């Protein structure tokens, strides 16, 4: 019995630790996307279209915060192209063994996510809807 246990127990411990680190990876990936999309969406509804990137860059570190497990530093980058804002978030889950289930020369499981949102000025949209409503009321009434 002890010989069989000496072969099985390391595998059980390995699988248990692997599941824990996989859970860290999946949790961090979900939270990173959620945070990137949240800051992207909040930036996209600014009243002044010129301040979208400024808002996103100022609030990105606050949104990412310290809620990630087993990662070093979470980095974010914001870009704007036309009427769309993109936030790209990256981090890396630290693993106990170098090059474990990774490519060579990499020391962790890298996570990168991208969130996009269309830039909309809510005040302008509401005004256009009210103008359309007034036109329809005047034509029909």
N, CA, C and O atoms as CSV, one atom per row, in Angstrom:
chain,resi,resn,atom,element,x,y,z
A,1,UNK,N,N,0.816,-1.208,0.000
A,1,UNK,CA,C,0.000,0.000,0.000
A,1,UNK,C,C,0.851,1.260,0.000
A,1,UNK,O,O,0.521,2.230,-0.682
A,2,UNK,N,N,1.942,1.257,0.757
A,2,UNK,CA,C,2.748,2.472,0.848
A,2,UNK,C,C,3.460,2.773,-0.467
A,2,UNK,O,O,3.689,3.938,-0.792
A,3,UNK,N,N,3.808,1.750,-1.217
A,3,UNK,CA,C,4.470,1.981,-2.508
A,3,UNK,C,C,3.494,2.599,-3.499
A,3,UNK,O,O,3.845,3.530,-4.224
A,4,UNK,N,N,2.256,2.076,-3.530
A,4,UNK,CA,C,1.257,2.652,-4.426
A,4,UNK,C,C,0.929,4.084,-4.024
A,4,UNK,O,O,0.757,4.950,-4.882
A,5,UNK,N,N,0.846,4.328,-2.747
A,5,UNK,CA,C,0.546,5.680,-2.268
A,5,UNK,C,C,1.674,6.650,-2.593
A,5,UNK,O,O,1.434,7.828,-2.856
A,6,UNK,N,N,2.905,6.147,-2.574
A,6,UNK,CA,C,4.030,7.033,-2.893
A,6,UNK,C,C,4.021,7.439,-4.365
A,6,UNK,O,O,4.616,8.456,-4.720
A,7,UNK,N,N,3.367,6.676,-5.217
A,7,UNK,CA,C,3.221,7.067,-6.621
A,7,UNK,C,C,1.982,7.927,-6.853
A,7,UNK,O,O,2.003,8.836,-7.683
A,8,UNK,N,N,0.930,7.652,-6.140
A,8,UNK,CA,C,-0.349,8.346,-6.361
A,8,UNK,C,C,-0.384,9.709,-5.688
A,8,UNK,O,O,-0.880,10.669,-6.278
A,9,UNK,N,N,0.124,9.818,-4.481
A,9,UNK,CA,C,0.017,11.084,-3.736
A,9,UNK,C,C,0.696,12.270,-4.434
A,9,UNK,O,O,0.112,13.354,-4.438
A,10,UNK,N,N,1.881,12.135,-5.020
A,10,UNK,CA,C,2.436,13.288,-5.743
A,10,UNK,C,C,1.549,13.744,-6.899
A,10,UNK,O,O,1.442,14.941,-7.170
A,11,UNK,N,N,0.918,12.792,-7.578
A,11,UNK,CA,C,0.016,13.167,-8.671
A,11,UNK,C,C,-1.232,13.864,-8.149
A,11,UNK,O,O,-1.718,14.814,-8.761
A,12,UNK,N,N,-1.746,13.399,-7.032
A,12,UNK,CA,C,-2.927,14.047,-6.438
A,12,UNK,C,C,-2.581,15.466,-6.008
A,12,UNK,O,O,-3.357,16.390,-6.252
A,13,UNK,N,N,-1.445,15.647,-5.383
A,13,UNK,CA,C,-1.011,16.984,-4.959
A,13,UNK,C,C,-0.779,17.870,-6.177
A,13,UNK,O,O,-1.184,19.033,-6.190
A,14,UNK,N,N,-0.126,17.320,-7.200
A,14,UNK,CA,C,0.110,18.074,-8.428
A,14,UNK,C,C,-1.201,18.531,-9.065
A,14,UNK,O,O,-1.333,19.694,-9.445
A,15,UNK,N,N,-2.158,17.635,-9.180
A,15,UNK,CA,C,-3.445,17.989,-9.788
A,15,UNK,C,C,-4.190,19.036,-8.955
A,15,UNK,O,O,-4.818,19.941,-9.504
A,16,UNK,N,N,-4.118,18.910,-7.651
A,16,UNK,CA,C,-4.770,19.873,-6.772
A,16,UNK,C,C,-4.163,21.269,-6.959
A,16,UNK,O,O,-4.896,22.250,-7.090
A,17,UNK,N,N,-2.842,21.359,-6.972
A,17,UNK,CA,C,-2.167,22.649,-7.166
A,17,UNK,C,C,-2.432,23.182,-8.567
A,17,UNK,O,O,-2.629,24.384,-8.740
A,18,UNK,N,N,-2.439,22.312,-9.563
A,18,UNK,CA,C,-2.734,22.731,-10.931
A,18,UNK,C,C,-4.140,23.315,-11.032
A,18,UNK,O,O,-4.344,24.319,-11.715
A,19,UNK,N,N,-5.099,22.705,-10.366
A,19,UNK,CA,C,-6.465,23.240,-10.375
A,19,UNK,C,C,-6.537,24.611,-9.701
A,19,UNK,O,O,-7.276,25.485,-10.154
A,20,UNK,N,N,-5.790,24.799,-8.645
A,20,UNK,CA,C,-5.774,26.102,-7.965
A,20,UNK,C,C,-5.216,27.178,-8.902
A,20,UNK,O,O,-5.809,28.248,-9.034
A,21,UNK,N,N,-4.096,26.904,-9.545
A,21,UNK,CA,C,-3.506,27.900,-10.442
A,21,UNK,C,C,-4.372,28.125,-11.678
A,21,UNK,O,O,-4.441,29.247,-12.181
A,22,UNK,N,N,-5.021,27.099,-12.166
A,22,UNK,CA,C,-5.945,27.273,-13.285
A,22,UNK,C,C,-7.124,28.139,-12.873
A,22,UNK,O,O,-7.602,28.955,-13.661
A,23,UNK,N,N,-7.593,27.967,-11.653
A,23,UNK,CA,C,-8.683,28.811,-11.135
A,23,UNK,C,C,-8.231,30.264,-11.040
A,23,UNK,O,O,-8.997,31.163,-11.389
A,24,UNK,N,N,-7.007,30.518,-10.576
A,24,UNK,CA,C,-6.472,31.877,-10.541
A,24,UNK,C,C,-6.469,32.480,-11.947
A,24,UNK,O,O,-6.870,33.627,-12.142
A,25,UNK,N,N,-6.012,31.693,-12.918
A,25,UNK,CA,C,-5.933,32.172,-14.297
A,25,UNK,C,C,-7.316,32.552,-14.829
A,25,UNK,O,O,-7.496,33.636,-15.384
A,26,UNK,N,N,-8.281,31.663,-14.660
A,26,UNK,CA,C,-9.625,31.933,-15.176
A,26,UNK,C,C,-10.288,33.105,-14.467
A,26,UNK,O,O,-10.940,33.928,-15.111
A,27,UNK,N,N,-10.131,33.192,-13.157
A,27,UNK,CA,C,-10.688,34.317,-12.405
A,27,UNK,C,C,-10.072,35.628,-12.883
A,27,UNK,O,O,-10.786,36.596,-13.146
A,28,UNK,N,N,-8.748,35.655,-12.994
A,28,UNK,CA,C,-8.067,36.877,-13.414
A,28,UNK,C,C,-8.452,37.273,-14.833
A,28,UNK,O,O,-8.589,38.462,-15.125
A,29,UNK,N,N,-8.626,36.315,-15.704
A,29,UNK,CA,C,-9.016,36.617,-17.081
A,29,UNK,C,C,-10.412,37.240,-17.121
A,29,UNK,O,O,-10.631,38.218,-17.835
A,30,UNK,N,N,-11.347,36.689,-16.370
A,30,UNK,CA,C,-12.712,37.235,-16.332
A,30,UNK,C,C,-12.741,38.633,-15.716
A,30,UNK,O,O,-13.393,39.530,-16.251
A,31,UNK,N,N,-12.053,38.822,-14.616
A,31,UNK,CA,C,-12.052,40.120,-13.940
A,31,UNK,C,C,-11.333,41.166,-14.786
A,31,UNK,O,O,-11.750,42.324,-14.823
A,32,UNK,N,N,-10.266,40.772,-15.462
A,32,UNK,CA,C,-9.551,41.713,-16.313
A,32,UNK,C,C,-10.440,42.195,-17.456
A,32,UNK,O,O,-10.455,43.387,-17.765
A,33,UNK,N,N,-11.178,41.287,-18.085
A,33,UNK,CA,C,-12.083,41.712,-19.162
A,33,UNK,C,C,-13.195,42.606,-18.613
A,33,UNK,O,O,-13.536,43.619,-19.224
A,34,UNK,N,N,-13.752,42.240,-17.479
A,34,UNK,CA,C,-14.817,43.036,-16.875
A,34,UNK,C,C,-14.315,44.447,-16.558
A,34,UNK,O,O,-15.005,45.425,-16.847
A,35,UNK,N,N,-13.141,44.562,-15.976
A,35,UNK,CA,C,-12.595,45.875,-15.636
A,35,UNK,C,C,-12.272,46.688,-16.884
A,35,UNK,O,O,-12.542,47.888,-16.934
A,36,UNK,N,N,-11.695,46.037,-17.891
A,36,UNK,CA,C,-11.367,46.742,-19.130
A,36,UNK,C,C,-12.635,47.253,-19.800
A,36,UNK,O,O,-12.671,48.388,-20.274
A,37,UNK,N,N,-13.677,46.423,-19.844
A,37,UNK,CA,C,-14.924,46.859,-20.477
A,37,UNK,C,C,-15.601,47.956,-19.663
A,37,UNK,O,O,-16.152,48.893,-20.242
A,38,UNK,N,N,-15.574,47.864,-18.351
A,38,UNK,CA,C,-16.215,48.870,-17.508
A,38,UNK,C,C,-15.581,50.240,-17.709
A,38,UNK,O,O,-16.292,51.225,-17.905
A,39,UNK,N,N,-14.263,50.316,-17.662
A,39,UNK,CA,C,-13.608,51.611,-17.832
A,39,UNK,C,C,-13.768,52.105,-19.276
A,39,UNK,O,O,-13.855,53.310,-19.510
A,40,UNK,N,N,-13.805,51.198,-20.223
A,40,UNK,CA,C,-14.008,51.567,-21.623
A,40,UNK,C,C,-15.411,52.141,-21.830
A,40,UNK,O,O,-15.569,53.171,-22.487
A,41,UNK,N,N,-16.409,51.491,-21.282
A,41,UNK,CA,C,-17.791,51.945,-21.430
A,41,UNK,C,C,-18.008,53.282,-20.722
A,41,UNK,O,O,-18.668,54.170,-21.261
A,42,UNK,N,N,-17.457,53.426,-19.521
A,42,UNK,CA,C,-17.610,54.695,-18.799
A,42,UNK,C,C,-16.936,55.838,-19.543
A,42,UNK,O,O,-17.437,56.963,-19.543
A,43,UNK,N,N,-15.817,55.561,-20.168
A,43,UNK,CA,C,-15.144,56.593,-20.947
A,43,UNK,C,C,-15.904,56.953,-22.205
A,43,UNK,O,O,-15.860,58.100,-22.651
A,44,UNK,N,N,-16.606,55.984,-22.788
A,44,UNK,CA,C,-17.292,56.223,-24.060
A,44,UNK,C,C,-18.527,57.099,-23.927
A,44,UNK,O,O,-19.031,57.596,-24.934
A,45,UNK,N,N,-19.027,57.303,-22.719
A,45,UNK,CA,C,-20.242,58.112,-22.559
A,45,UNK,C,C,-19.949,59.480,-21.960
A,45,UNK,O,O,-20.830,60.101,-21.367
A,46,UNK,N,N,-18.721,59.949,-22.113
A,46,UNK,CA,C,-18.368,61.287,-21.630
A,46,UNK,C,C,-19.064,62.344,-22.488
A,46,UNK,O,O,-19.268,62.144,-23.686
A,47,UNK,N,N,-19.422,63.454,-21.877
A,47,UNK,CA,C,-20.115,64.517,-22.612
A,47,UNK,C,C,-19.222,65.156,-23.664
A,47,UNK,O,O,-19.698,65.531,-24.736
A,48,UNK,N,N,-17.944,65.284,-23.371
A,48,UNK,CA,C,-17.002,65.874,-24.311
A,48,UNK,C,C,-16.223,64.751,-24.989
A,48,UNK,O,O,-15.471,64.028,-24.334
A,49,UNK,N,N,-16.401,64.606,-26.295
A,49,UNK,CA,C,-15.751,63.527,-27.032
A,49,UNK,C,C,-14.229,63.600,-26.967
A,49,UNK,O,O,-13.557,62.577,-27.095
A,50,UNK,N,N,-13.685,64.779,-26.773
A,50,UNK,CA,C,-12.235,64.938,-26.742
A,50,UNK,C,C,-11.623,64.434,-25.445
A,50,UNK,O,O,-10.408,64.247,-25.380
A,51,UNK,N,N,-12.427,64.209,-24.412
A,51,UNK,CA,C,-11.900,63.793,-23.114
A,51,UNK,C,C,-12.063,62.304,-22.831
A,51,UNK,O,O,-11.869,61.864,-21.698
A,52,UNK,N,N,-12.413,61.533,-23.843
A,52,UNK,CA,C,-12.637,60.100,-23.647
A,52,UNK,C,C,-11.353,59.402,-23.207
A,52,UNK,O,O,-11.337,58.722,-22.181
A,53,UNK,N,N,-10.279,59.565,-23.975
A,53,UNK,CA,C,-9.015,58.906,-23.619
A,53,UNK,C,C,-8.457,59.428,-22.307
A,53,UNK,O,O,-7.866,58.673,-21.536
A,54,UNK,N,N,-8.641,60.703,-22.053
A,54,UNK,CA,C,-8.178,61.283,-20.795
A,54,UNK,C,C,-8.887,60.618,-19.623
A,54,UNK,O,O,-8.244,60.251,-18.640
A,55,UNK,N,N,-10.207,60.457,-19.715
A,55,UNK,CA,C,-10.976,59.814,-18.645
A,55,UNK,C,C,-10.512,58.367,-18.449
A,55,UNK,O,O,-10.278,57.931,-17.323
A,56,UNK,N,N,-10.383,57.632,-19.552
A,56,UNK,CA,C,-10.007,56.218,-19.463
A,56,UNK,C,C,-8.628,56.071,-18.830
A,56,UNK,O,O,-8.441,55.233,-17.948
A,57,UNK,N,N,-7.665,56.872,-19.265
A,57,UNK,CA,C,-6.315,56.772,-18.717
A,57,UNK,C,C,-6.249,57.168,-17.243
A,57,UNK,O,O,-5.461,56.603,-16.485
A,58,UNK,N,N,-7.073,58.138,-16.832
A,58,UNK,CA,C,-7.068,58.567,-15.433
A,58,UNK,C,C,-7.706,57.538,-14.504
A,58,UNK,O,O,-7.312,57.430,-13.343
A,59,UNK,N,N,-8.678,56.789,-14.994
A,59,UNK,CA,C,-9.433,55.873,-14.134
A,59,UNK,C,C,-9.059,54.398,-14.311
A,59,UNK,O,O,-9.617,53.534,-13.635
A,60,UNK,N,N,-8.127,54.107,-15.206
A,60,UNK,CA,C,-7.783,52.710,-15.471
A,60,UNK,C,C,-7.154,52.033,-14.258
A,60,UNK,O,O,-7.565,50.931,-13.893
A,61,UNK,N,N,-6.182,52.659,-13.635
A,61,UNK,CA,C,-5.511,52.055,-12.474
A,61,UNK,C,C,-6.487,51.874,-11.317
A,61,UNK,O,O,-6.430,50.876,-10.598
A,62,UNK,N,N,-7.379,52.838,-11.144
A,62,UNK,CA,C,-8.388,52.741,-10.079
A,62,UNK,C,C,-9.338,51.575,-10.339
A,62,UNK,O,O,-9.706,50.860,-9.408
A,63,UNK,N,N,-9.739,51.377,-11.600
A,63,UNK,CA,C,-10.665,50.299,-11.940
A,63,UNK,C,C,-9.989,48.933,-11.783
A,63,UNK,O,O,-10.598,48.000,-11.259
A,64,UNK,N,N,-8.747,48.810,-12.229
A,64,UNK,CA,C,-8.066,47.527,-12.124
A,64,UNK,C,C,-7.802,47.169,-10.668
A,64,UNK,O,O,-7.999,46.018,-10.280
A,65,UNK,N,N,-7.374,48.098,-9.875
A,65,UNK,CA,C,-7.224,47.906,-8.432
A,65,UNK,C,C,-6.316,46.747,-8.045
A,65,UNK,O,O,-5.391,46.389,-8.774
A,66,UNK,N,N,-6.604,46.163,-6.871
A,66,UNK,CA,C,-5.799,45.065,-6.311
A,66,UNK,C,C,-6.639,43.816,-6.076
A,66,UNK,O,O,-6.490,43.164,-5.042
A,67,UNK,N,N,-7.499,43.476,-6.994
A,67,UNK,CA,C,-8.406,42.352,-6.775
A,67,UNK,C,C,-8.002,41.074,-7.500
A,67,UNK,O,O,-8.785,40.126,-7.561
A,68,UNK,N,N,-6.811,41.037,-8.040
A,68,UNK,CA,C,-6.363,39.887,-8.813
A,68,UNK,C,C,-5.540,38.946,-7.937
A,68,UNK,O,O,-4.827,39.387,-7.036
A,69,UNK,N,N,-5.647,37.625,-8.216
A,69,UNK,CA,C,-4.920,36.606,-7.453
A,69,UNK,C,C,-3.712,36.134,-8.241
A,69,UNK,O,O,-3.821,35.817,-9.426
A,70,UNK,N,N,-2.576,36.087,-7.594
A,70,UNK,CA,C,-1.408,35.460,-8.178
A,70,UNK,C,C,-0.817,36.162,-9.380
A,70,UNK,O,O,-0.131,35.528,-10.182
A,71,UNK,N,N,-1.061,37.447,-9.530
A,71,UNK,CA,C,-0.479,38.180,-10.655
A,71,UNK,C,C,0.455,39.258,-10.133
A,71,UNK,O,O,0.370,39.683,-8.981
A,72,UNK,N,N,1.328,39.677,-10.994
A,72,UNK,CA,C,2.208,40.783,-10.650
A,72,UNK,C,C,1.482,42.097,-10.854
A,72,UNK,O,O,0.614,42.482,-10.070
A,73,UNK,N,N,1.852,42.762,-11.908
A,73,UNK,CA,C,1.283,44.071,-12.198
A,73,UNK,C,C,0.297,43.965,-13.351
A,73,UNK,O,O,0.561,43.285,-14.342
A,74,UNK,N,N,-0.829,44.633,-13.220
A,74,UNK,CA,C,-1.827,44.683,-14.282
A,74,UNK,C,C,-1.602,45.973,-15.057
A,74,UNK,O,O,-1.555,47.057,-14.476
A,75,UNK,N,N,-1.465,45.849,-16.357
A,75,UNK,CA,C,-1.213,47.010,-17.198
A,75,UNK,C,C,-2.369,47.199,-18.165
A,75,UNK,O,O,-2.997,46.235,-18.604
A,76,UNK,N,N,-2.637,48.448,-18.488
A,76,UNK,CA,C,-3.694,48.758,-19.431
A,76,UNK,C,C,-3.245,49.808,-20.420
A,76,UNK,O,O,-2.392,50.645,-20.126
A,77,UNK,N,N,-3.838,49.746,-21.596
A,77,UNK,CA,C,-3.531,50.712,-22.644
A,77,UNK,C,C,-4.835,51.072,-23.335
A,77,UNK,O,O,-5.635,50.193,-23.657
A,78,UNK,N,N,-5.051,52.351,-23.563
A,78,UNK,CA,C,-6.269,52.819,-24.215
A,78,UNK,C,C,-5.936,53.405,-25.576
A,78,UNK,O,O,-4.927,54.090,-25.746
A,79,UNK,N,N,-6.807,53.124,-26.545
A,79,UNK,CA,C,-6.653,53.650,-27.895
A,79,UNK,C,C,-8.011,54.121,-28.390
A,79,UNK,O,O,-9.060,53.622,-27.982
A,80,UNK,N,N,-7.954,55.102,-29.284
A,80,UNK,CA,C,-9.188,55.590,-29.888
A,80,UNK,C,C,-9.012,55.610,-31.389
A,80,UNK,O,O,-8.004,56.090,-31.908
A,81,UNK,N,N,-10.007,55.083,-32.080
A,81,UNK,CA,C,-10.005,55.144,-33.534
A,81,UNK,C,C,-11.415,55.511,-33.985
A,81,UNK,O,O,-12.341,54.705,-33.896
A,82,UNK,N,N,-11.558,56.733,-34.467
A,82,UNK,CA,C,-12.866,57.209,-34.905
A,82,UNK,C,C,-13.823,57.336,-33.734
A,82,UNK,O,O,-13.551,58.041,-32.762
A,83,UNK,N,N,-14.950,56.640,-33.845
A,83,UNK,CA,C,-15.969,56.674,-32.791
A,83,UNK,C,C,-15.901,55.444,-31.893
A,83,UNK,O,O,-16.916,55.027,-31.336
A,84,UNK,N,N,-14.726,54.870,-31.753
A,84,UNK,CA,C,-14.579,53.668,-30.938
A,84,UNK,C,C,-13.382,53.824,-30.016
A,84,UNK,O,O,-12.337,54.334,-30.421
A,85,UNK,N,N,-13.538,53.385,-28.786
A,85,UNK,CA,C,-12.439,53.382,-27.826
A,85,UNK,C,C,-12.167,51.921,-27.451
A,85,UNK,O,O,-13.088,51.130,-27.250
A,86,UNK,N,N,-10.864,51.586,-27.363
A,86,UNK,CA,C,-10.447,50.232,-27.010
A,86,UNK,C,C,-9.549,50.287,-25.795
A,86,UNK,O,O,-8.702,51.171,-25.672
A,87,UNK,N,N,-9.741,49.336,-24.899
A,87,UNK,CA,C,-8.862,49.192,-23.746
A,87,UNK,C,C,-8.274,47.785,-23.800
A,87,UNK,O,O,-9.002,46.796,-23.887
A,88,UNK,N,N,-6.960,47.712,-23.747
A,88,UNK,CA,C,-6.258,46.430,-23.764
A,88,UNK,C,C,-5.606,46.247,-22.404
A,88,UNK,O,O,-4.781,47.062,-21.991
A,89,UNK,N,N,-5.972,45.185,-21.713
A,89,UNK,CA,C,-5.418,44.886,-20.396
A,89,UNK,C,C,-4.542,43.648,-20.461
A,89,UNK,O,O,-4.878,42.678,-21.140
A,90,UNK,N,N,-3.416,43.682,-19.755
A,90,UNK,CA,C,-2.514,42.534,-19.729
A,90,UNK,C,C,-2.022,42.288,-18.305
A,90,UNK,O,O,-1.850,43.221,-17.521
A,91,UNK,N,N,-1.802,41.032,-17.995
A,91,UNK,CA,C,-1.189,40.635,-16.725
A,91,UNK,C,C,-0.640,39.228,-16.905
A,91,UNK,O,O,-0.811,38.618,-17.961
A,92,UNK,N,N,0.005,38.728,-15.895
A,92,UNK,CA,C,0.612,37.404,-15.977
A,92,UNK,C,C,0.445,36.696,-14.638
A,92,UNK,O,O,0.811,37.239,-13.597
A,93,UNK,N,N,-0.104,35.488,-14.663
A,93,UNK,CA,C,-0.253,34.686,-13.450
A,93,UNK,C,C,1.093,34.053,-13.141
A,93,UNK,O,O,1.679,33.360,-13.973
A,94,UNK,N,N,1.567,34.303,-11.936
A,94,UNK,CA,C,2.857,33.725,-11.524
A,94,UNK,C,C,2.659,32.250,-11.204
A,94,UNK,O,O,1.720,31.877,-10.501
A,95,UNK,N,N,3.540,31.429,-11.721
A,95,UNK,CA,C,3.464,29.997,-11.456
A,95,UNK,C,C,4.742,29.564,-10.736
A,95,UNK,O,O,5.787,30.193,-10.901
A,96,UNK,N,N,4.667,28.489,-9.934
A,96,UNK,CA,C,5.815,28.130,-9.096
A,96,UNK,C,C,7.036,27.635,-9.869
A,96,UNK,O,O,8.161,27.763,-9.386
A,97,UNK,N,N,6.832,27.073,-11.062
A,97,UNK,CA,C,7.957,26.530,-11.826
A,97,UNK,C,C,8.090,27.292,-13.135
A,97,UNK,O,O,7.114,27.450,-13.869
A,98,UNK,N,N,9.294,27.764,-13.428
A,98,UNK,CA,C,9.530,28.450,-14.694
A,98,UNK,C,C,9.274,27.502,-15.860
A,98,UNK,O,O,9.582,26.313,-15.783
A,99,UNK,N,N,8.718,28.028,-16.922
A,99,UNK,CA,C,8.435,27.295,-18.161
A,99,UNK,C,C,7.458,26.137,-17.974
A,99,UNK,O,O,7.459,25.201,-18.773
A,100,UNK,N,N,6.628,26.183,-16.937
A,100,UNK,CA,C,5.647,25.120,-16.712
A,100,UNK,C,C,4.418,25.408,-17.557
A,100,UNK,O,O,3.721,26.398,-17.334
A,101,UNK,N,N,4.155,24.547,-18.521
A,101,UNK,CA,C,3.044,24.678,-19.462
A,101,UNK,C,C,3.073,26.027,-20.186
A,101,UNK,O,O,2.017,26.585,-20.484
A,102,UNK,N,N,4.259,26.553,-20.472
A,102,UNK,CA,C,4.419,27.788,-21.236
A,102,UNK,C,C,5.482,27.565,-22.296
A,102,UNK,O,O,6.137,26.523,-22.338
A,103,UNK,N,N,5.636,28.556,-23.140
A,103,UNK,CA,C,6.726,28.522,-24.102
A,103,UNK,C,C,8.032,28.808,-23.376
A,103,UNK,O,O,8.027,29.274,-22.237
A,104,UNK,N,N,9.130,28.532,-24.027
A,104,UNK,CA,C,10.418,28.777,-23.385
A,104,UNK,C,C,10.617,30.269,-23.139
A,104,UNK,O,O,10.104,31.107,-23.881
A,105,UNK,N,N,11.351,30.580,-22.109
A,105,UNK,CA,C,11.683,31.948,-21.701
A,105,UNK,C,C,10.486,32.742,-21.192
A,105,UNK,O,O,10.549,33.970,-21.134
A,106,UNK,N,N,9.426,32.088,-20.832
A,106,UNK,CA,C,8.286,32.781,-20.236
A,106,UNK,C,C,8.104,32.266,-18.821
A,106,UNK,O,O,8.211,31.068,-18.562
A,107,UNK,N,N,7.825,33.193,-17.904
A,107,UNK,CA,C,7.792,32.811,-16.494
A,107,UNK,C,C,6.381,32.764,-15.922
A,107,UNK,O,O,6.226,32.681,-14.704
A,108,UNK,N,N,5.369,32.814,-16.741
A,108,UNK,CA,C,4.008,32.767,-16.227
A,108,UNK,C,C,2.995,32.589,-17.333
A,108,UNK,O,O,3.340,32.520,-18.513
A,109,UNK,N,N,1.753,32.515,-16.939
A,109,UNK,CA,C,0.666,32.394,-17.904
A,109,UNK,C,C,0.151,33.798,-18.198
A,109,UNK,O,O,-0.417,34.448,-17.321
A,110,UNK,N,N,0.341,34.256,-19.395
A,110,UNK,CA,C,-0.007,35.622,-19.763
A,110,UNK,C,C,-1.485,35.727,-20.133
A,110,UNK,O,O,-2.051,34.858,-20.795
A,111,UNK,N,N,-2.076,36.811,-19.684
A,111,UNK,CA,C,-3.478,37.101,-19.980
A,111,UNK,C,C,-3.525,38.445,-20.697
A,111,UNK,O,O,-2.940,39.425,-20.237
A,112,UNK,N,N,-4.217,38.481,-21.812
A,112,UNK,CA,C,-4.432,39.741,-22.513
A,112,UNK,C,C,-5.882,39.762,-22.978
A,112,UNK,O,O,-6.377,38.797,-23.559
A,113,UNK,N,N,-6.548,40.871,-22.716
A,113,UNK,CA,C,-7.932,40.999,-23.115
A,113,UNK,C,C,-8.146,42.372,-23.724
A,113,UNK,O,O,-7.413,43.319,-23.440
A,114,UNK,N,N,-9.156,42.459,-24.558
A,114,UNK,CA,C,-9.448,43.712,-25.249
A,114,UNK,C,C,-10.948,43.990,-25.149
A,114,UNK,O,O,-11.776,43.113,-25.395
A,115,UNK,N,N,-11.274,45.217,-24.785
A,115,UNK,CA,C,-12.668,45.637,-24.704
A,115,UNK,C,C,-12.864,46.837,-25.617
A,115,UNK,O,O,-11.995,47.704,-25.715
A,116,UNK,N,N,-14.013,46.881,-26.287
A,116,UNK,CA,C,-14.329,47.978,-27.199
A,116,UNK,C,C,-15.679,48.571,-26.833
A,116,UNK,O,O,-16.576,47.876,-26.356
A,117,UNK,N,N,-15.801,49.872,-27.068
A,117,UNK,CA,C,-17.090,50.536,-26.870
A,117,UNK,C,C,-17.188,51.689,-27.858
A,117,UNK,O,O,-16.207,52.373,-28.149
A,118,UNK,N,N,-18.396,51.881,-28.363
A,118,UNK,CA,C,-18.625,52.983,-29.285
A,118,UNK,C,C,-18.845,54.261,-28.490
A,118,UNK,O,O,-19.575,54.264,-27.499
A,119,UNK,N,N,-18.218,55.338,-28.920
A,119,UNK,CA,C,-18.318,56.616,-28.223
A,119,UNK,C,C,-19.650,57.256,-28.570
A,119,UNK,O,O,-19.952,57.525,-29.732
A,120,UNK,N,N,-20.436,57.491,-27.529
A,120,UNK,CA,C,-21.770,58.075,-27.683
A,120,UNK,C,C,-21.892,59.228,-26.709
A,120,UNK,O,O,-21.578,59.090,-25.527
A,121,UNK,N,N,-22.346,60.359,-27.206
A,121,UNK,CA,C,-22.628,61.498,-26.345
A,121,UNK,C,C,-24.103,61.403,-25.958
A,121,UNK,O,O,-24.960,61.694,-26.793
A,122,UNK,N,N,-24.436,61.006,-24.717
A,122,UNK,CA,C,-25.827,60.791,-24.335
A,122,UNK,C,C,-26.694,62.037,-24.491
A,122,UNK,O,O,-27.856,61.936,-24.885
A,123,UNK,N,N,-26.147,63.196,-24.189
A,123,UNK,CA,C,-26.927,64.433,-24.302
A,123,UNK,C,C,-27.328,64.674,-25.748
A,123,UNK,O,O,-28.474,65.026,-26.025
A,124,UNK,N,N,-26.404,64.489,-26.658
A,124,UNK,CA,C,-26.702,64.693,-28.075
A,124,UNK,C,C,-27.738,63.689,-28.568
A,124,UNK,O,O,-28.621,64.052,-29.346
A,125,UNK,N,N,-27.650,62.445,-28.136
A,125,UNK,CA,C,-28.607,61.417,-28.560
A,125,UNK,C,C,-30.013,61.762,-28.055
A,125,UNK,O,O,-30.989,61.639,-28.796
A,126,UNK,N,N,-30.111,62.191,-26.801
A,126,UNK,CA,C,-31.425,62.553,-26.242
A,126,UNK,C,C,-32.015,63.741,-26.989
A,126,UNK,O,O,-33.212,63.759,-27.276
A,127,UNK,N,N,-31.189,64.731,-27.307
A,127,UNK,CA,C,-31.680,65.900,-28.054
A,127,UNK,C,C,-32.178,65.506,-29.439
A,127,UNK,O,O,-33.218,65.997,-29.880
A,128,UNK,N,N,-31.460,64.635,-30.128
A,128,UNK,CA,C,-31.904,64.175,-31.449
A,128,UNK,C,C,-33.212,63.407,-31.357
A,128,UNK,O,O,-34.068,63.538,-32.232
A,129,UNK,N,N,-33.380,62.610,-30.315
A,129,UNK,CA,C,-34.638,61.871,-30.131
A,129,UNK,C,C,-35.797,62.830,-29.876
A,129,UNK,O,O,-36.898,62.631,-30.389
A,130,UNK,N,N,-35.549,63.859,-29.091
A,130,UNK,CA,C,-36.608,64.842,-28.818
A,130,UNK,C,C,-36.971,65.627,-30.072
A,130,UNK,O,O,-38.146,65.922,-30.291
A,131,UNK,N,N,-35.984,65.970,-30.899
A,131,UNK,CA,C,-36.271,66.660,-32.160
A,131,UNK,C,C,-37.106,65.767,-33.059
A,131,UNK,O,O,-38.082,66.223,-33.654
A,132,UNK,N,N,-36.732,64.500,-33.164
A,132,UNK,CA,C,-37.501,63.556,-33.984
A,132,UNK,C,C,-38.914,63.404,-33.439
A,132,UNK,O,O,-39.870,63.333,-34.212
A,133,UNK,N,N,-39.059,63.353,-32.122
A,133,UNK,CA,C,-40.384,63.235,-31.510
A,133,UNK,C,C,-41.234,64.464,-31.821
A,133,UNK,O,O,-42.419,64.330,-32.127
A,134,UNK,N,N,-40.647,65.663,-31.749
A,134,UNK,CA,C,-41.377,66.885,-32.055
A,134,UNK,C,C,-41.807,66.936,-33.521
A,134,UNK,O,O,-42.916,67.371,-33.829
A,135,UNK,N,N,-40.933,66.495,-34.422
A,135,UNK,CA,C,-41.281,66.462,-35.847
A,135,UNK,C,C,-42.432,65.513,-36.092
A,135,UNK,O,O,-43.368,65.840,-36.821
A,136,UNK,N,N,-42.369,64.338,-35.487
A,136,UNK,CA,C,-43.450,63.352,-35.653
A,136,UNK,C,C,-44.758,63.889,-35.083
A,136,UNK,O,O,-45.815,63.699,-35.685
A,137,UNK,N,N,-44.703,64.560,-33.927
A,137,UNK,CA,C,-45.925,65.136,-33.328
A,137,UNK,C,C,-46.513,66.228,-34.226
A,137,UNK,O,O,-47.732,66.312,-34.372
A,138,UNK,N,N,-45.678,67.047,-34.818
A,138,UNK,CA,C,-46.157,68.132,-35.687
A,138,UNK,C,C,-46.728,67.602,-36.993
A,138,UNK,O,O,-47.689,68.167,-37.515
A,139,UNK,N,N,-46.162,66.538,-37.527
A,139,UNK,CA,C,-46.677,65.956,-38.778
A,139,UNK,C,C,-48.001,65.239,-38.521
A,139,UNK,O,O,-48.947,65.366,-39.299
A,140,UNK,N,N,-48.055,64.508,-37.453
A,140,UNK,CA,C,-49.259,63.705,-37.171
A,140,UNK,C,C,-50.382,64.495,-36.532
A,140,UNK,O,O,-51.527,64.045,-36.576
A,141,UNK,N,N,-50.121,65.630,-35.952
A,141,UNK,CA,C,-51.139,66.301,-35.188
A,141,UNK,C,C,-51.575,67.555,-35.761
A,141,UNK,O,O,-52.443,68.222,-35.198
